[in-house]
Amino acid sequence: MSMVNNRSLYLTYAEWLKYPSNFTPAIQSFFDKDATINIVHPLNKLNGSKAYIEYLDKERESSFELG
């Protein structure tokens, strides 16, 4: 596994997150399906973009009544 040194990938992802909507496409395009994603407590570590969507993004959508 290697890190990508291209800021444009992150900037595109960050731009998508500026507007309330379905963030699933942005998450899937930025995080690999097998990525280990370290987040704050109580989630701490999520394995893959699917876990990010199921545990974090769905909660955010629910909080903002987006989903």
Secondary structure, DSSP 8 states (H G I E B T S, - for coil): ------HHHHHHHHHHTTS-S--HHHHHHHS-TT-EEE-STTT-EEESHHHHIIIIIHHHHHHTT--
